[in-house]
Amino acid sequence: MRTELVADALHAATALRGSLAGAVFHADHGSQHTSKDFARLCKALGVTQSMGGVGSSADNALAESFNATLKREVLQDRSCWPDAASCRREVFGWLARYHTKRRHSRCRHSSPATYERNLTTTTLPEAA
């Protein structure tokens, strides 16, 4: 994974929310998350970096569950796509549905976007 990939994700989140000031970005110790460029970007956006302990999977369980779902629903039984852009489009479509349409039991059977918009009493900066 490249640093640019996670940097692009932060830029997209900033565009969607308007600001990430006060947010916490929790990740593993992958090189893309520990790079100086990524640290500079987080600082510029007002994002606090957080990392779990080396070799600890307990703090990464949510991400691992998410990745398993993506692999099972999009990547399983696919040996290849015609090109990288096709793969990106399919994964992006799944991510958009996962966040805006798919209901989650943890979110009171609403989508994460709906839950955050309607059922939480704090905004992102206040929550951080």
mmCIF file of the C-alpha atoms, coordinates in Angstrom:
data_MODEL
# 
_entry.id   MODEL 
# 
loop_
_atom_site.group_PDB 
_atom_site.id 
_atom_site.type_symbol 
_atom_site.label_atom_id 
_atom_site.label_alt_id 
_atom_site.label_comp_id 
_atom_site.label_asym_id 
_atom_site.label_entity_id 
_atom_site.label_seq_id 
_atom_site.pdbx_PDB_ins_code 
_atom_site.Cartn_x 
_atom_site.Cartn_y 
_atom_site.Cartn_z 
_atom_site.occupancy 
_atom_site.B_iso_or_equiv 
_atom_site.pdbx_formal_charge 
_atom_site.auth_seq_id 
_atom_site.auth_comp_id 
_atom_site.auth_asym_id 
_atom_site.auth_atom_id 
_atom_site.pdbx_PDB_model_num 
ATOM 1   C CA . MET A 1 1   ? 0.000   0.000   0.000   1.00 0.00 ? 1   MET A CA 1 
ATOM 2   C CA . ARG A 1 2   ? 1.218   3.469   -0.833  1.00 0.00 ? 2   ARG A CA 1 
ATOM 3   C CA . THR A 1 3   ? 1.129   6.565   1.391   1.00 0.00 ? 3   THR A CA 1 
ATOM 4   C CA . GLU A 1 4   ? -0.748  8.347   -1.403  1.00 0.00 ? 4   GLU A CA 1 
ATOM 5   C CA . LEU A 1 5   ? -3.660  5.930   -0.985  1.00 0.00 ? 5   LEU A CA 1 
ATOM 6   C CA . VAL A 1 6   ? -4.311  6.837   2.650   1.00 0.00 ? 6   VAL A CA 1 
ATOM 7   C CA . ALA A 1 7   ? -3.542  10.492  1.920   1.00 0.00 ? 7   ALA A CA 1 
ATOM 8   C CA . ASP A 1 8   ? -6.193  10.454  -0.821  1.00 0.00 ? 8   ASP A CA 1 
ATOM 9   C CA . ALA A 1 9   ? -8.663  8.932   1.652   1.00 0.00 ? 9   ALA A CA 1 
ATOM 10  C CA . LEU A 1 10  ? -8.018  11.760  4.132   1.00 0.00 ? 10  LEU A CA 1 
ATOM 11  C CA . HIS A 1 11  ? -8.430  14.350  1.392   1.00 0.00 ? 11  HIS A CA 1 
ATOM 12  C CA . ALA A 1 12  ? -11.732 12.730  0.345   1.00 0.00 ? 12  ALA A CA 1 
ATOM 13  C CA . ALA A 1 13  ? -12.951 12.722  3.952   1.00 0.00 ? 13  ALA A CA 1 
ATOM 14  C CA . THR A 1 14  ? -11.985 16.377  4.287   1.00 0.00 ? 14  THR A CA 1 
ATOM 15  C CA . ALA A 1 15  ? -13.920 17.222  1.134   1.00 0.00 ? 15  ALA A CA 1 
ATOM 16  C CA . LEU A 1 16  ? -16.957 15.310  2.389   1.00 0.00 ? 16  LEU A CA 1 
ATOM 17  C CA . ARG A 1 17  ? -16.969 16.754  5.912   1.00 0.00 ? 17  ARG A CA 1 
ATOM 18  C CA . GLY A 1 18  ? -15.451 20.161  5.307   1.00 0.00 ? 18  GLY A CA 1 
ATOM 19  C CA . SER A 1 19  ? -12.868 19.610  8.038   1.00 0.00 ? 19  SER A CA 1 
ATOM 20  C CA . LEU A 1 20  ? -11.214 16.827  9.958   1.00 0.00 ? 20  LEU A CA 1 
ATOM 21  C CA . ALA A 1 21  ? -9.866  19.082  12.687  1.00 0.00 ? 21  ALA A CA 1 
ATOM 22  C CA . GLY A 1 22  ? -10.001 17.182  15.973  1.00 0.00 ? 22  GLY A CA 1 
ATOM 23  C CA . ALA A 1 23  ? -10.439 13.756  14.345  1.00 0.00 ? 23  ALA A CA 1 
ATOM 24  C CA . VAL A 1 24  ? -8.337  10.750  15.378  1.00 0.00 ? 24  VAL A CA 1 
ATOM 25  C CA . PHE A 1 25  ? -6.869  8.464   12.702  1.00 0.00 ? 25  PHE A CA 1 
ATOM 26  C CA . HIS A 1 26  ? -6.163  5.056   14.228  1.00 0.00 ? 26  HIS A CA 1 
ATOM 27  C CA . ALA A 1 27  ? -4.030  2.653   12.221  1.00 0.00 ? 27  ALA A CA 1 
ATOM 28  C CA . ASP A 1 28  ? -1.504  -0.122  12.419  1.00 0.00 ? 28  ASP A CA 1 
ATOM 29  C CA . HIS A 1 29  ? 2.236   0.389   12.027  1.00 0.00 ? 29  HIS A CA 1 
ATOM 30  C CA . GLY A 1 30  ? 2.240   0.050   8.254   1.00 0.00 ? 30  GLY A CA 1 
ATOM 31  C CA . SER A 1 31  ? 4.778   2.173   6.405   1.00 0.00 ? 31  SER A CA 1 
ATOM 32  C CA . GLN A 1 32  ? 2.036   4.223   4.759   1.00 0.00 ? 32  GLN A CA 1 
ATOM 33  C CA . HIS A 1 33  ? 0.754   5.296   8.198   1.00 0.00 ? 33  HIS A CA 1 
ATOM 34  C CA . THR A 1 34  ? 4.171   5.963   9.721   1.00 0.00 ? 34  THR A CA 1 
ATOM 35  C CA . SER A 1 35  ? 5.655   7.981   6.868   1.00 0.00 ? 35  SER A CA 1 
ATOM 36  C CA . LYS A 1 36  ? 6.771   11.574  7.386   1.00 0.00 ? 36  LYS A CA 1 
ATOM 37  C CA . ASP A 1 37  ? 4.550   12.700  4.498   1.00 0.00 ? 37  ASP A CA 1 
ATOM 38  C CA . PHE A 1 38  ? 1.471   11.198  6.132   1.00 0.00 ? 38  PHE A CA 1 
ATOM 39  C CA . ALA A 1 39  ? 2.371   12.724  9.506   1.00 0.00 ? 39  ALA A CA 1 
ATOM 40  C CA . ARG A 1 40  ? 2.698   16.158  7.846   1.00 0.00 ? 40  ARG A CA 1 
ATOM 41  C CA . LEU A 1 41  ? -0.688  15.744  6.166   1.00 0.00 ? 41  LEU A CA 1 
ATOM 42  C CA . CYS A 1 42  ? -2.373  14.738  9.432   1.00 0.00 ? 42  CYS A CA 1 
ATOM 43  C CA . LYS A 1 43  ? -0.850  17.749  11.178  1.00 0.00 ? 43  LYS A CA 1 
ATOM 44  C CA . ALA A 1 44  ? -1.971  20.080  8.379   1.00 0.00 ? 44  ALA A CA 1 
ATOM 45  C CA . LEU A 1 45  ? -5.541  18.723  8.572   1.00 0.00 ? 45  LEU A CA 1 
ATOM 46  C CA . GLY A 1 46  ? -5.670  18.805  12.386  1.00 0.00 ? 46  GLY A CA 1 
ATOM 47  C CA . VAL A 1 47  ? -5.879  15.011  12.615  1.00 0.00 ? 47  VAL A CA 1 
ATOM 48  C CA . THR A 1 48  ? -4.328  13.211  15.583  1.00 0.00 ? 48  THR A CA 1 
ATOM 49  C CA . GLN A 1 49  ? -2.523  9.993   14.672  1.00 0.00 ? 49  GLN A CA 1 
ATOM 50  C CA . SER A 1 50  ? -3.077  6.942   16.864  1.00 0.00 ? 50  SER A CA 1 
ATOM 51  C CA . MET A 1 51  ? -1.438  3.534   16.539  1.00 0.00 ? 51  MET A CA 1 
ATOM 52  C CA . GLY A 1 52  ? -2.012  0.277   18.334  1.00 0.00 ? 52  GLY A CA 1 
ATOM 53  C CA . GLY A 1 53  ? 0.658   -1.893  19.817  1.00 0.00 ? 53  GLY A CA 1 
ATOM 54  C CA . VAL A 1 54  ? 2.859   -3.914  17.506  1.00 0.00 ? 54  VAL A CA 1 
ATOM 55  C CA . GLY A 1 55  ? 1.469   -7.421  17.119  1.00 0.00 ? 55  GLY A CA 1 
ATOM 56  C CA . SER A 1 56  ? -1.856  -6.560  18.794  1.00 0.00 ? 56  SER A CA 1 
ATOM 57  C CA . SER A 1 57  ? -4.943  -7.457  16.826  1.00 0.00 ? 57  SER A CA 1 
ATOM 58  C CA . ALA A 1 58  ? -7.421  -6.472  19.539  1.00 0.00 ? 58  ALA A CA 1 
ATOM 59  C CA . ASP A 1 59  ? -7.457  -2.783  18.672  1.00 0.00 ? 59  ASP A CA 1 
ATOM 60  C CA . ASN A 1 60  ? -7.758  -3.549  14.965  1.00 0.00 ? 60  ASN A CA 1 
ATOM 61  C CA . ALA A 1 61  ? -10.763 -5.897  15.143  1.00 0.00 ? 61  ALA A CA 1 
ATOM 62  C CA . LEU A 1 62  ? -13.199 -3.438  13.541  1.00 0.00 ? 62  LEU A CA 1 
ATOM 63  C CA . ALA A 1 63  ? -10.928 -2.805  10.566  1.00 0.00 ? 63  ALA A CA 1 
ATOM 64  C CA . GLU A 1 64  ? -10.272 -6.521  10.152  1.00 0.00 ? 64  GLU A CA 1 
ATOM 65  C CA . SER A 1 65  ? -14.025 -7.211  10.165  1.00 0.00 ? 65  SER A CA 1 
ATOM 66  C CA . PHE A 1 66  ? -14.578 -4.502  7.552   1.00 0.00 ? 66  PHE A CA 1 
ATOM 67  C CA . ASN A 1 67  ? -11.763 -5.877  5.367   1.00 0.00 ? 67  ASN A CA 1 
ATOM 68  C CA . ALA A 1 68  ? -13.161 -9.398  5.653   1.00 0.00 ? 68  ALA A CA 1 
ATOM 69  C CA . THR A 1 69  ? -16.580 -8.176  4.510   1.00 0.00 ? 69  THR A CA 1 
ATOM 70  C CA . LEU A 1 70  ? -15.064 -6.328  1.545   1.00 0.00 ? 70  LEU A CA 1 
ATOM 71  C CA . LYS A 1 71  ? -13.086 -9.400  0.538   1.00 0.00 ? 71  LYS A CA 1 
ATOM 72  C CA . ARG A 1 72  ? -16.104 -11.701 0.899   1.00 0.00 ? 72  ARG A CA 1 
ATOM 73  C CA . GLU A 1 73  ? -18.569 -9.471  -0.962  1.00 0.00 ? 73  GLU A CA 1 
ATOM 74  C CA . VAL A 1 74  ? -16.381 -7.961  -3.685  1.00 0.00 ? 74  VAL A CA 1 
ATOM 75  C CA . LEU A 1 75  ? -13.086 -9.748  -4.068  1.00 0.00 ? 75  LEU A CA 1 
ATOM 76  C CA . GLN A 1 76  ? -13.980 -13.388 -3.437  1.00 0.00 ? 76  GLN A CA 1 
ATOM 77  C CA . ASP A 1 77  ? -14.153 -15.504 -6.579  1.00 0.00 ? 77  ASP A CA 1 
ATOM 78  C CA . ARG A 1 78  ? -12.602 -12.705 -8.668  1.00 0.00 ? 78  ARG A CA 1 
ATOM 79  C CA . SER A 1 79  ? -9.237  -13.593 -10.089 1.00 0.00 ? 79  SER A CA 1 
ATOM 80  C CA . CYS A 1 80  ? -8.816  -10.357 -12.039 1.00 0.00 ? 80  CYS A CA 1 
ATOM 81  C CA . TRP A 1 81  ? -10.450 -7.260  -13.478 1.00 0.00 ? 81  TRP A CA 1 
ATOM 82  C CA . PRO A 1 82  ? -9.884  -5.965  -17.008 1.00 0.00 ? 82  PRO A CA 1 
ATOM 83  C CA . ASP A 1 83  ? -7.887  -3.053  -15.572 1.00 0.00 ? 83  ASP A CA 1 
ATOM 84  C CA . ALA A 1 84  ? -7.099  -1.273  -12.304 1.00 0.00 ? 84  ALA A CA 1 
ATOM 85  C CA . ALA A 1 85  ? -9.765  1.389   -12.925 1.00 0.00 ? 85  ALA A CA 1 
ATOM 86  C CA . SER A 1 86  ? -12.495 -1.281  -13.128 1.00 0.00 ? 86  SER A CA 1 
ATOM 87  C CA . CYS A 1 87  ? -11.417 -2.737  -9.805  1.00 0.00 ? 87  CYS A CA 1 
ATOM 88  C CA . ARG A 1 88  ? -11.328 0.720   -8.195  1.00 0.00 ? 88  ARG A CA 1 
ATOM 89  C CA . ARG A 1 89  ? -14.829 1.521   -9.490  1.00 0.00 ? 89  ARG A CA 1 
ATOM 90  C CA . GLU A 1 90  ? -16.251 -1.729  -8.134  1.00 0.00 ? 90  GLU A CA 1 
ATOM 91  C CA . VAL A 1 91  ? -14.644 -1.270  -4.708  1.00 0.00 ? 91  VAL A CA 1 
ATOM 92  C CA . PHE A 1 92  ? -15.700 2.403   -4.598  1.00 0.00 ? 92  PHE A CA 1 
ATOM 93  C CA . GLY A 1 93  ? -19.294 1.458   -5.460  1.00 0.00 ? 93  GLY A CA 1 
ATOM 94  C CA . TRP A 1 94  ? -19.292 -1.105  -2.664  1.00 0.00 ? 94  TRP A CA 1 
ATOM 95  C CA . LEU A 1 95  ? -17.829 1.432   -0.211  1.00 0.00 ? 95  LEU A CA 1 
ATOM 96  C CA . ALA A 1 96  ? -20.446 4.036   -1.136  1.00 0.00 ? 96  ALA A CA 1 
ATOM 97  C CA . ARG A 1 97  ? -23.247 1.507   -0.615  1.00 0.00 ? 97  ARG A CA 1 
ATOM 98  C CA . TYR A 1 98  ? -21.659 0.228   2.627   1.00 0.00 ? 98  TYR A CA 1 
ATOM 99  C CA . HIS A 1 99  ? -21.569 3.735   4.078   1.00 0.00 ? 99  HIS A CA 1 
ATOM 100 C CA . THR A 1 100 ? -24.794 5.275   2.754   1.00 0.00 ? 100 THR A CA 1 
ATOM 101 C CA . LYS A 1 101 ? -27.289 2.465   2.137   1.00 0.00 ? 101 LYS A CA 1 
ATOM 102 C CA . ARG A 1 102 ? -26.304 -0.732  3.945   1.00 0.00 ? 102 ARG A CA 1 
ATOM 103 C CA . ARG A 1 103 ? -27.909 -1.118  7.345   1.00 0.00 ? 103 ARG A CA 1 
ATOM 104 C CA . HIS A 1 104 ? -25.720 -2.128  10.266  1.00 0.00 ? 104 HIS A CA 1 
ATOM 105 C CA . SER A 1 105 ? -26.938 -3.615  13.533  1.00 0.00 ? 105 SER A CA 1 
ATOM 106 C CA . ARG A 1 106 ? -24.394 -1.497  15.441  1.00 0.00 ? 106 ARG A CA 1 
ATOM 107 C CA . CYS A 1 107 ? -26.006 1.637   13.944  1.00 0.00 ? 107 CYS A CA 1 
ATOM 108 C CA . ARG A 1 108 ? -29.520 0.733   15.098  1.00 0.00 ? 108 ARG A CA 1 
ATOM 109 C CA . HIS A 1 109 ? -30.190 -0.894  11.727  1.00 0.00 ? 109 HIS A CA 1 
ATOM 110 C CA . SER A 1 110 ? -29.474 2.262   9.741   1.00 0.00 ? 110 SER A CA 1 
ATOM 111 C CA . SER A 1 111 ? -26.562 3.118   7.477   1.00 0.00 ? 111 SER A CA 1 
ATOM 112 C CA . PRO A 1 112 ? -23.462 4.647   9.065   1.00 0.00 ? 112 PRO A CA 1 
ATOM 113 C CA . ALA A 1 113 ? -24.150 7.941   7.259   1.00 0.00 ? 113 ALA A CA 1 
ATOM 114 C CA . THR A 1 114 ? -27.752 8.045   8.499   1.00 0.00 ? 114 THR A CA 1 
ATOM 115 C CA . TYR A 1 115 ? -26.729 7.054   12.006  1.00 0.00 ? 115 TYR A CA 1 
ATOM 116 C CA . GLU A 1 116 ? -24.144 9.801   12.212  1.00 0.00 ? 116 GLU A CA 1 
ATOM 117 C CA . ARG A 1 117 ? -26.474 12.391  10.702  1.00 0.00 ? 117 ARG A CA 1 
ATOM 118 C CA . ASN A 1 118 ? -29.616 11.557  12.699  1.00 0.00 ? 118 ASN A CA 1 
ATOM 119 C CA . LEU A 1 119 ? -28.793 9.539   15.761  1.00 0.00 ? 119 LEU A CA 1 
ATOM 120 C CA . THR A 1 120 ? -25.642 11.046  17.183  1.00 0.00 ? 120 THR A CA 1 
ATOM 121 C CA . THR A 1 121 ? -25.649 14.162  19.303  1.00 0.00 ? 121 THR A CA 1 
ATOM 122 C CA . THR A 1 122 ? -22.089 15.254  18.578  1.00 0.00 ? 122 THR A CA 1 
ATOM 123 C CA . THR A 1 123 ? -20.299 16.366  15.471  1.00 0.00 ? 123 THR A CA 1 
ATOM 124 C CA . LEU A 1 124 ? -16.938 14.966  14.446  1.00 0.00 ? 124 LEU A CA 1 
ATOM 125 C CA . PRO A 1 125 ? -14.862 17.733  16.109  1.00 0.00 ? 125 PRO A CA 1 
ATOM 126 C CA . GLU A 1 126 ? -16.926 17.552  19.294  1.00 0.00 ? 126 GLU A CA 1 
ATOM 127 C CA . ALA A 1 127 ? -16.559 13.762  19.420  1.00 0.00 ? 127 ALA A CA 1 
ATOM 128 C CA . ALA A 1 128 ? -12.792 13.988  19.134  1.00 0.00 ? 128 ALA A CA 1 
# 
